[in-house]
Amino acid sequence: MRQRFWNAKAAVAMATCATVLMLAGGCGTDGTSTTDTAGGTDTTVEDTAEDTPVVPECQQVMPTPFSTPIKVPGEDGQMITAKVKGTFLQPANCQVGATCPLAIIVSDLRSGLADDPQAYPNYVEPASKMAGCLGINVVVFNLPGLGQGSYKSEGPANDVGGIYAEAAVKEMVLIQSSRESVDKKQVGFITIGAGLIPVTRAITVYNTGALKLTAFLLDVEGPLDRCSISEASENSQLSIGPSDGPGVSPTACNFNAAPQSAQYPPAQNGKSASIVCAEGAWPITLTGQKCSDNSWWMVREPSTYLKKVFQRYQRLQFKYDHRLPSHWASRIAIEKVASSEAKFFALNNMPECQAAVDEETCAALEAQGQHCWLEGDYGNGMAPAPYAGADYDEVTPEELFTMVLPGYLTRLLDPAKFPNCKG
C-alpha cells in the first residue's frame, strides 16, 4: 500500500508558495520517498513542481472596521443586545462580479490573559497580508465580552463558547457573507485554539439555517473536551494540582482514545505535571463551573460536535501545542470527524480521510527526517507552549498567517485540485 506523506521541506514549500497566492495551482516539493520502517509502508512525497503557477503580486487590502449590534439569547430566554467589534479585510480585486471566498477568524477565548492576545486588533495586520496574497476576504472580530479597551465587543460577559458566542458566530456569517465582494458558496472558518468551541456548536445548531452553506473549517489546535479545555501545568500557588479536579472520567475526557497518562502525562524530563479540571485553572476560575457540572460542559465540548461537521475540515498541529502536553487532541479530532458527513478531512500533511498516524509511525518518520507535526522556517509552536522543549521556536502571528495558514486554507478552498476523498 502506498500513501502520500509530505515532509517538512515540502510543507515549508507549500506554505511559502501559498503566501503569494496559490489558488491557481500547487507548490512544488522535493519529490523524495522513504520507507516507513515501523509498518513497512512506502511513504511517498508527491512532486507537484510542474503545477507551480506563475503567481501575481499580492493585492492591496481595504480594512473596514465595524461595530455591529446583534441580538443574542440571554440565560432567561429573552433576547439581549451585544455589539461585535472587528474589521472586514477586502482585497482590491474582490468586488461585484468578481467575488472571493470569505474566511471568518474565531480566536481563543481567554480574554485578559497576557499570553492570549485577542483577534481584534492583534491579527488584523498579518491577516491582511494573507487576504491580499490569497485573494480572499477575511473577517477578524472579538466575541461578546472579549477584547480590550475600545476593541472589546460589548454585551454579556465571556461565556466560554456558550450561547452568546455561538449566536455571534452565526450573526457574523449572516452579516459578513452578505457583502457584495463575498462568494457565498465559499464561506468558512479559521479557528485558533478555543475558538473551535463556539464554531462547532454553531455548526450543529444552525446547520439547516445560517451555517448551511458554510464550506470549510480550518482548526488550529482546538481543545476537544472539558479536560483539554481546562488543562494546566501543575502550580501550587494557583491551586492547580497535584491531583485532578472533580469531574474527570474516561467518557468525558476521551480516555478511550489514549490513556490519561499519555494525553496528560505526569511530571517528567524537567516538565511539570499536566493537571485537568483543577478548580484553580481557567475557565473554572472565570465561571465557577467544575468539570462535574455536566450540563454546562456538554454544550461546550467540540468532540461532540465534530461528529456533525459537514464542511471540508483541516486540522493543524505544531510540534509543540500552544496549550497541551501531547498531540492526542488532534488525533481525537480526526477520529470524530471521520464519522461525520465531511467529505474531506486531514491532519497536517498526513493522508487525507484516514486515521491520524500513530506515535510509533511518527517516531520512525522522525528518524528519517520527516515530520508528523508542523515545524519549519516559521518555527514549531505558538505561544505560550508551556510544555515545549529546549528547541522551541515560537510561531508568531505574522508567521502563522503568512507562512502556515495559506497553504492549508487553499487546500480547503480548491476541491478541484484537492478533491473530496470520502462519500
C-alpha positions in Angstrom: 0.0 0.0 0.0 1.4 3.4 -1.0 0.3 6.6 0.8 1.2 10.2 0.5 3.1 11.9 3.2 4.7 15.3 2.9 7.9 16.0 4.8 9.0 19.2 6.5 10.7 20.7 3.4 7.5 20.1 1.3 5.3 21.7 4.0 7.5 24.8 4.1 7.5 25.0 0.3 3.7 24.7 0.3 3.3 27.5 2.8 5.8 29.8 1.2 4.2 29.5 -2.2 0.8 29.9 -0.8 1.8 33.2 0.8 2.0 34.8 -2.7 -1.3 33.3 -3.9 -1.7 29.6 -4.5 -5.4 29.5 -5.6 -4.4 28.8 -9.2 -2.2 25.8 -8.6 0.1 23.9 -6.2 3.5 24.4 -4.7 6.4 22.1 -5.6 8.0 19.5 -3.3 11.3 17.7 -3.5 9.7 14.5 -4.7 11.6 12.3 -2.2 10.3 9.0 -0.9 11.1 6.9 2.2 10.2 3.6 3.7 8.2 3.6 6.9 10.3 1.1 8.9 7.6 0.8 11.6 4.9 -0.5 9.4 6.7 -1.5 6.1 4.8 1.2 4.2 6.4 3.1 1.3 5.6 6.7 2.1 6.0 8.9 -0.9 6.2 12.6 -1.2 4.4 13.8 -4.4 6.3 16.1 -6.7 3.9 18.7 -8.0 6.6 21.2 -9.3 5.2 21.0 -12.8 1.9 22.5 -11.5 3.5 25.6 -9.9 1.8 28.6 -11.2 3.1 32.0 -12.2 1.9 34.0 -9.2 0.6 37.6 -9.4 1.6 40.2 -6.9 -0.4 40.4 -3.7 -3.4 42.7 -3.8 -4.0 45.8 -1.7 -6.4 45.2 1.1 -9.0 47.7 2.3 -9.8 47.3 6.0 -13.4 48.3 7.1 -13.8 48.4 10.9 -17.2 47.6 12.2 -19.1 47.8 15.4 -22.2 45.8 14.8 -25.2 45.4 17.1 -26.5 41.8 17.2 -29.2 40.0 19.3 -28.1 37.1 21.4 -30.3 34.9 23.7 -30.0 35.6 27.4 -30.0 33.0 30.1 -33.7 33.6 30.7 -34.5 33.1 27.0 -35.0 36.8 26.4 -33.0 38.4 23.5 -30.4 40.9 24.6 -28.2 43.2 22.6 -24.4 42.8 22.1 -22.1 44.8 19.9 -19.5 42.9 18.0 -16.3 44.8 17.1 -13.9 43.8 14.3 -12.8 44.6 10.8 -13.6 43.3 7.3 -10.5 42.8 5.1 -11.3 43.1 1.4 -8.7 42.7 -1.3 -8.9 45.2 -4.2 -9.8 42.6 -6.7 -12.8 41.2 -4.7 -15.8 43.1 -6.0 -19.2 42.7 -7.5 -18.9 40.3 -10.4 -15.5 39.0 -9.1 -16.4 37.8 -5.7 -13.9 36.0 -3.5 -14.1 33.4 -0.6 -14.6 34.6 3.0 -12.6 33.3 6.0 -14.0 34.2 9.4 -11.4 34.0 12.1 -12.6 32.9 15.6 -9.8 33.2 18.0 -9.0 31.9 21.5 -11.4 32.8 24.4 -9.1 33.6 27.3 -9.6 37.4 27.3 -7.4 39.5 29.5 -4.5 37.0 29.8 -1.2 38.2 28.6 -0.5 35.1 26.5 -3.8 35.3 24.7 -3.9 38.4 22.5 -7.4 38.9 21.2 -8.0 38.6 17.5 -9.0 42.3 17.0 -6.8 44.2 16.6 -3.8 41.8 17.1 -4.5 39.7 14.0 -5.5 42.5 11.6 -2.1 43.2 10.1 -1.0 39.6 9.5 -4.5 38.6 8.3 -4.4 41.5 5.9 -1.3 40.1 4.3 -2.9 36.7 4.0 -6.1 38.2 2.5 -4.1 40.2 -0.1 -1.8 37.4 -1.2 -4.5 34.7 -1.4 -7.2 37.0 -2.8 -9.8 36.3 -0.2 -12.0 38.3 2.2 -11.2 37.9 5.9 -13.1 38.9 9.0 -11.3 39.5 12.3 -13.5 40.1 15.3 -13.9 39.7 19.0 -16.7 37.6 20.5 -19.0 39.2 23.1 -17.2 40.0 26.3 -13.8 39.6 24.6 -11.2 42.2 23.7 -9.6 45.1 25.5 -10.3 48.8 25.7 -12.1 50.3 22.7 -11.8 46.9 20.8 -13.8 45.0 23.4 -17.1 43.6 22.0 -19.9 44.8 24.2 -22.6 42.8 25.8 -22.7 39.7 28.0 -19.6 38.5 29.7 -17.3 35.9 28.1 -19.3 32.7 28.3 -16.5 30.5 27.1 -18.1 29.5 23.8 -21.7 29.3 25.1 -24.9 30.8 23.7 -23.6 34.3 23.4 -20.5 33.2 21.4 -22.5 30.7 19.4 -25.0 33.3 18.4 -22.3 35.8 17.5 -20.6 33.3 15.2 -23.9 32.8 13.4 -24.5 36.5 13.1 -21.0 37.1 11.7 -21.7 34.6 9.0 -25.0 36.2 8.1 -23.8 39.8 8.1 -20.4 39.4 6.6 -21.3 37.0 3.9 -23.9 39.4 2.6 -21.2 41.9 1.5 -21.0 42.3 -2.3 -17.4 41.1 -2.5 -18.1 37.7 -1.0 -18.6 34.4 -2.8 -21.4 33.0 -0.7 -20.5 29.4 -1.7 -17.0 29.7 -0.2 -17.6 31.0 3.3 -15.9 29.2 6.2 -13.9 29.5 9.5 -10.4 29.6 10.8 -10.5 28.7 14.5 -7.5 29.2 16.7 -7.4 27.3 20.0 -10.6 27.5 21.9 -12.3 29.4 19.1 -13.2 25.9 18.0 -15.8 25.7 20.9 -18.5 28.1 19.6 -17.9 27.3 16.0 -18.5 23.5 16.3 -21.6 24.2 18.4 -22.9 26.8 16.0 -22.4 24.4 13.1 -24.7 22.0 14.8 -27.4 24.4 16.0 -27.6 26.4 12.7 -26.7 23.6 10.2 -30.0 24.0 8.3 -30.1 27.8 8.5 -27.4 30.4 8.7 -24.5 28.0 8.5 -26.0 25.6 6.0 -23.8 26.8 3.1 -20.5 27.2 5.1 -17.8 25.3 3.2 -14.7 24.8 5.3 -13.3 24.7 8.8 -9.5 25.2 9.4 -8.9 24.2 13.0 -5.6 25.2 14.7 -5.1 23.2 17.8 -8.6 23.5 19.3 -9.3 21.7 22.6 -11.9 19.0 22.4 -13.4 18.3 25.9 -13.6 19.5 29.4 -10.2 18.0 30.2 -8.3 19.6 27.3 -10.1 22.9 27.8 -9.2 23.1 31.5 -5.7 21.6 31.3 -3.0 23.5 33.1 0.6 22.9 34.3 0.8 22.0 38.0 1.1 25.2 40.0 0.7 25.1 43.8 0.4 28.9 44.1 -2.6 28.8 41.8 -4.1 25.7 43.4 -3.6 23.7 40.3 -2.7 20.1 41.3 -1.1 17.9 42.4 -4.3 15.9 41.7 -7.0 16.5 39.1 -10.2 18.3 39.9 -13.7 16.7 40.1 -15.5 15.5 37.1 -12.7 13.6 35.3 -13.9 10.4 33.6 -12.9 8.3 30.6 -16.1 9.2 28.8 -15.9 12.9 29.4 -12.2 13.1 28.6 -11.9 10.7 25.7 -9.5 8.4 27.5 -10.8 5.6 25.3 -8.6 7.0 22.6 -5.5 7.1 24.7 -4.9 6.7 28.5 -4.8 9.8 30.6 -1.1 9.2 31.3 -0.4 9.6 27.5 -2.7 12.6 26.9 -1.8 14.4 30.2 1.5 13.0 31.5 2.9 13.3 35.0 5.9 15.5 35.7 8.9 14.2 33.6 12.1 15.4 31.9 12.0 18.7 33.8 8.4 19.5 32.7 5.6 19.9 35.2 2.7 17.6 35.5 -0.3 18.2 33.3 -3.4 18.6 35.5 -7.0 18.6 34.3 -10.2 20.1 35.8 -8.3 21.9 38.6 -10.5 24.4 40.3 -7.6 26.9 40.1 -7.4 26.7 36.3 -9.1 28.6 33.5 -12.0 28.6 32.7 -13.2 27.2 36.1 -11.8 30.3 37.8 -13.8 32.5 35.4 -17.1 30.7 35.5 -17.1 28.6 38.7 -18.2 25.6 36.6 -16.4 22.5 37.7 -15.9 19.6 35.3 -18.5 17.7 37.2 -21.2 20.2 36.0 -22.2 18.2 33.0 -25.0 20.4 31.6 -22.6 23.4 31.4 -19.7 21.5 29.8 -21.6 19.2 27.4 -22.6 22.1 25.1 -19.0 23.4 25.0 -17.1 20.2 24.0 -16.1 20.1 20.4 -15.5 16.4 20.5 -19.3 16.0 20.5 -20.0 18.4 17.6 -17.1 17.4 15.3 -19.1 14.3 14.6 -21.6 16.6 12.9 -19.2 18.6 10.8 -20.2 18.7 7.1 -17.6 21.3 5.9 -14.2 20.4 4.4 -12.1 20.1 7.5 -8.3 20.6 8.1 -6.7 20.2 11.5 -3.3 21.8 12.2 -1.0 20.6 15.0 2.5 22.0 15.7 5.3 20.0 17.2 4.6 21.9 20.5 1.0 22.5 21.2 0.2 26.0 22.4 -1.6 24.6 25.5 -1.4 20.9 25.8 1.4 18.4 26.6 0.6 15.9 23.8 -0.7 15.6 20.3 -3.7 13.5 21.2 -6.3 16.2 20.9 -5.5 16.3 17.1 -5.8 12.6 16.7 -9.1 12.5 18.6 -10.4 15.4 16.4 -9.7 13.3 13.3 -11.4 10.3 14.8 -14.5 12.3 15.5 -14.7 14.0 12.1 -14.2 10.6 10.4 -17.7 9.6 11.5 -19.2 12.9 10.2 -20.5 13.9 6.8 -17.3 15.9 6.0 -16.2 14.7 2.6 -12.6 15.9 3.1 -10.6 15.9 6.3 -6.9 15.9 7.1 -4.4 16.4 9.9 -1.4 18.4 8.9 0.1 16.6 5.8 -1.0 13.1 6.8 -3.0 11.1 4.3 -6.5 12.6 3.8 -9.6 10.9 5.2 -7.6 8.4 7.2 -6.9 7.9 10.9 -4.0 10.0 12.2 -0.6 8.4 12.1 0.2 6.7 15.4 3.1 7.5 17.8 5.3 4.6 16.6 5.0 5.5 13.0 5.6 9.2 13.7 8.8 8.2 15.6 10.0 6.2 12.7 9.3 9.0 10.3 11.1 11.5 12.5 14.2 9.2 12.4 14.1 9.5 8.6 13.8 13.3 8.7 10.0 13.5 8.0 7.6 15.1 10.5 4.1 14.4 11.6 3.9 17.6 13.5 4.4 21.0 11.9 7.7 22.7 12.1 9.7 24.7 9.6 11.3 28.1 8.9 8.3 29.6 10.7 9.0 27.8 14.0 7.5 24.8 15.8 4.8 26.1 18.1 2.6 29.0 19.1 2.9 30.8 22.4 2.7 30.1 25.3 3.6 26.4 24.6 4.2 25.5 28.3 5.5 22.0 27.6 7.9 22.9 24.8 11.4 21.5 24.7 14.7 23.4 24.6 14.4 23.7 20.8 11.2 25.7 21.0 10.9 28.3 18.2 7.8 30.5 18.5 5.5 30.8 15.6 4.4 34.4 15.6 1.0 35.6 14.4 2.8 37.1 11.4 4.3 33.7 10.6 1.1 31.8 11.3 -0.9 33.9 8.8 1.7 34.3 6.1 3.7 31.1 6.2 1.4 28.4 7.7 -2.3 29.0 7.2 -2.3 30.0 3.5 -1.4 26.6 2.0 -3.9 24.7 4.1 -6.6 27.3 3.5 -6.0 26.9 -0.2 -6.4 23.2 0.1 -9.8 23.6 1.6 -10.9 26.2 -0.9 -9.9 24.3 -4.0 -11.7 21.0 -4.2 -10.8 20.7 -7.9 -7.1 20.4 -7.0 -7.6 18.8 -3.6 -10.8 16.7 -4.2 -13.1 15.2 -1.7 -11.9 11.8 -0.6 -15.0 10.5 1.2 -18.6 10.0 0.4 
